[in-house]
Amino acid sequence: MTKIIFEKSIKGMRGEILTEEPVNVDFIDKKYLRKNDFLLPEVTELEAMRHFKELSDKNFCIETGFYPLGSCTMKYNPKVNELLASLEGFCALHPLQEDEDAQGALELMYKLQESLKTITGMDAITLQGSAGAHGELCGMMIVKHYFKTRGENRKKVIIPDSAHGTNPASAGMCGFEVVNVPSNEKGQVDVEELKKLLNSDVAAIMMTNPNTLGLFEENISEIARLAHDAGALMYYDGANFNAIMGITNPKIMGFDIVHLNLHKTFSTPHGGGGPGAGPVGVVEKLKEFLPVPVVDFDGEKYFRKYDLKNSIGKIKEFWGNFNVLVKAYCYILMTGKSLKSVSEDAILSANYMKEKLKKHYKLPYDVPCMHEFVLSGDIQKEEGASTLAVAKRLMDYNFHPPTIYFPLIVHEAMMIEPTESETKARLDEFIDAMIKIAQEIKENPENVLHSPHNTPVKKVDETQAARHPDLRYRTDA
Ligand SMILES: *Cc1c(COP(=O)(O)O)cnc(C)c1O
């Protein structure tokens, strides 16, 4: 059993001791001074290092193994990105530096904006957003402000029932009423149902394409036309951009506002809460609504531009998560014209796995998919082990489980996204593990139900864990 660091504490143990002299704190007002001793574990520097190394070894990450977490695009993040993002000129730059002293950083931001314009087809970009959901919030604020300046009070935002939860949350935070449009038997937005919902009260339709089932919305051009005819805007959730790079773009599909998840598509390690970046792109007529400052170039120097007529204001302090921008720019330069093959390979990998696995798991929508696909664990549940158990059992085989129970419209959903960066050999290993688990459930569902067996933490009581978290690490649980 791993002890917590306080249990390793031995009185008097120290790392480097800089000074034995008491520090002079006379200049600090007494009311701000600590009354009691500071409770710190007392360990040597070596023991502190061992402790944290031991904890980090228990983590699962993309460097440990295959991580097919649908919707999240857990791809390989080239290590050279980290090297470049940690260059002193970037990471020691003060955010309040004058423009003339930060030309390199501004140039990088400007050129990243230009690249993202090309990739999305949009006419202007802000890099401020710090995650996908933050980009959505920014986009919805733009929608709100756009109609306000037009003197229109549109109250509704239409969102498909397959949407990611952040979509209704972002629209709701901007005061919009969310209206769900159902999916049809093909897993796509039901256009006839949509027509019934569209009227002069609708501000926007929020969609992701391919949708969260990994399916391309075939009627997207018609949907965009219907929305525009009703005076509404089209919002594109770009979390699934890994499926379309260089193949198509949201502009071609008819969208007006787009957010990207740089940490997903453009390779920044993510999970556990960030850091990410969620730039937002808009078409010409919405340019003036972007948050300030945007980065511009006058032919000689790069500068921060504040005078946007209808700007929604600032949505993030300073520059957004600048280091994530550096990594995304490196990735785009390094990949260059083969960005298209990134998406093509991601699509090929997903279809390969889907075809292999559909003989063993229910495939609710048996059509070609884009970069991910959704299986149902209905058959396995009937045999005695649900999707949750399949996911836990995969950990015994050293795989990170796929996204489960999302999208909500598929029972016992397993959303699998292999990405382009895995070899066929690795995909085959995962396929074999999934097939083996399906077999195990037929023979001995109990064993699968009680998995994982080989991980540092065994099966936990999820309700207890959520209500009464005990953050000590145990092997006896
Ligand atoms: C990940 C994701 C989001 C939210 O992005 P964050 O960067 O996690 O805030 C929104 N929509 C979809 C479809 C996603 O997969």
The ligand as an SDF file (V2000), in Angstrom:
LIG
                    3D

 15 15  0  0  0  0  0  0  0  0999 V2000
  -14.4160   17.8290  -25.9190 C   0  0  0  0  0  0  0  0  0  0  0  0
  -15.6710   18.3110  -26.5100 C   0  0  0  0  0  0  0  0  0  0  0  0
  -16.1970   19.5580  -26.1910 C   0  0  0  0  0  0  0  0  0  0  0  0
  -15.6470   20.4430  -25.0800 C   0  0  0  0  0  0  0  0  0  0  0  0
  -14.3180   20.7600  -25.2330 O   0  0  0  0  0  0  0  0  0  0  0  0
  -13.3650   21.0280  -23.9770 P   0  0  0  0  0  0  0  0  0  0  0  0
  -12.0700   21.4250  -24.5930 O   0  0  0  0  0  0  0  0  0  0  0  0
  -13.3020   19.7470  -23.2110 O   0  0  0  0  0  0  0  0  0  0  0  0
  -13.9860   22.1150  -23.1670 O   0  0  0  0  0  0  0  0  0  0  0  0
  -17.3210   19.9830  -26.8730 C   0  0  0  0  0  0  0  0  0  0  0  0
  -17.9080   19.2090  -27.7910 N   0  0  0  0  0  0  0  0  0  0  0  0
  -17.4410   17.9870  -28.1170 C   0  0  0  0  0  0  0  0  0  0  0  0
  -18.1410   17.1780  -29.1890 C   0  0  0  0  0  0  0  0  0  0  0  0
  -16.3050   17.4900  -27.4770 C   0  0  0  0  0  0  0  0  0  0  0  0
  -15.8380   16.2800  -27.7800 O   0  0  0  0  0  0  0  0  0  0  0  0
  1  2  1  0
  2  3  1  0
  2 14  2  0
  3  4  1  0
  3 10  2  0
  4  5  1  0
  5  6  1  0
  6  7  2  0
  6  8  1  0
  6  9  1  0
 10 11  1  0
 11 12  2  0
 12 13  1  0
 12 14  1  0
 14 15  1  0
M  END
$$$$
